[in-house]
């Protein structure tokens, strides 16, 4: 088997709302939605408690999902050149959590992120093969389509690099989406073209902390595109009175406040 994807799910008892699929960012696995570094509840449990069957994904070639070792073994045996090894993205403290300048990396210092528990956060990061020729958006798109064909049209919430897999899936199979929530996703503005389908889409960005810097992830450009798309919503959280959020807002000390805002949008855009 190749390019299989691990999915963990929880189905609430009683009346149910649409399925929610949670897709983590680069170097992250489903843990990022399940709990916070300081032991608080994550968005997975909040969605389940609110009545949503919730599916937490480990992207292909990552975490609990299977990946092919064929190319690695070929290099080890001398049958292939080392340049054919999968390209690995490693998210370490230097990349994710530089202390300065304000707003650098994942914007963990000086934000609502529980920085006293940084080591607990860093311990959950894993090698990421997304940018290798062996992996990338295509196998992840196929895996997501297979999941959605099995469970039915759903709300998909993606974080960061996850947008690079989910945006192509929305474009190819809009019939499988109740809505799409893009939390500081890569490719958000570039993916919104004239051919983007009429799927309710929420683009969310946290606080850049240093207000003299541009809003994260090209948010102002997304707003321009949303002006002609009534089914698209663009949020800079400080405009909602929610300040200080890092790139890892699902782990921030006010993650319940951010969740409540997102769930309210889902309730008004994706429920029957």
LINCORNOR-V375615 format. One line per field, one symbol per residue. phi: phi as a letter, one per 40 degrees, with the letter a starting at -180 (. if undefined). psi: psi as a letter, one per 40 degrees, with the letter a starting at -180 (. if undefined). burial: # if it has 24 or more other ideal C-beta (glycine too) atoms within 12 Angstrom, else .. A space follows every 10 residues. Layout:
# LINCORNOR-V375615
phi->???
psi->???
burial->???
This chain:
# LINCORNOR-V375615
phi->.bgcbcbbbb bccgdbcddb bbbccdgbbd dcbcabdcgc cccdcccccc hbdbbbbbdd gafcccbccd cccccccgca cdcccdcbcb cbccccbcca cdgcfcfccg bcccccbdcc cccccbdbbd ccccbhcccc cccccccccc cgdacbbbbf ddccccdccd ccbcccbcab bbcfccgdcc ccbccccccd bbbbbcccgc ccccccffcc ccccccdbbc cbbbbbddcc gbbgcccccc bccbccccdd cccccdccbb cd
psi->iifihhhhih hiiaiiaiih hhhiaheiae ddediideei iiddddddde ehhhhhihii fibeiiihed ddddddeeei ideeihhhhh gaddddfhdi iheibefdie aehgdefddd ddeeiiihed eidebadddd dddddddddd eihihhhihb dddddddddd ddgdeehdih hhhfiieddd egadehifhh hhhhiahedh eeiiiiffdd dddddedege ehhhhhddde ehiehadfde eidfdddddd dddddddede i.
burial->..######## ......#### ########## #######... .#######.# .######### ###.#.#... #......... .....#..#. #....##... ..######## #####..#.. ##.####### .#.####.## #####.##.. #.######## ########## ####.##### #########. ##...##.## #########. ....#####. .##.##.... #######..# .######### #########. ###.###.## ..
